Amino acid sequence: MQPINEAQYLALIVARSREYARFYLSLLKGHDPHREFECEGKKLNTLFWIVAHMTTTQNGLLLYSTGGPFEKFSWAKHFTVGGKGLPRDQCPPYEEVWATFKAVHEKAMAHLPTLTQEQLDAPNRTGLPLIGTTVRDAIIHAARHEALHTGHLTTLCKLYGVATV
């Protein structure tokens, strides 16, 4: 195996994080993405919200923040940090969100391995101090963010009555 550079390694981590999320998403295929669950009187995020949020986050962290081919979509602002989502009847079709989820990831996977060391060291454009200041920090945060929401997906599997590993 040829040695890989840091950008390629970071892209691999992001790709593997998405593989794990996609596994749990595949278990939820065919279930109502808008179904709401409550735990001790608190509403949990729906499957729709999680997929839309993961799409928006990858778009921001892996494309906008890194100078990549960032894409604007009309519903993104409702599913970003602190976003409450939209009422079911105002949401775009789930198929549209799913297609955007896949397209943003494909763009990110094509873009990330091309980053140079200087680009990784450059300031990220998010303005979110919690994640760090560099492009590298934004990429690392994207992978851990994906893992966080993969945990939410496993919980949803249980709530939908879907067996997990």
Secondary structure by P-SEA (a helix, b strand, c coil): cccccaaaaaaaaaaaaaaaaaaaaaaaccccccbbbbccccccccaaaaaaaaaaaaaacccccccccccccccccccccccccccccccccaaaaaaaaaaaaaaaaaccccccccccccccccccccccccaaaaaaaaaaaaaaaaaaaaaaaaaaccccc
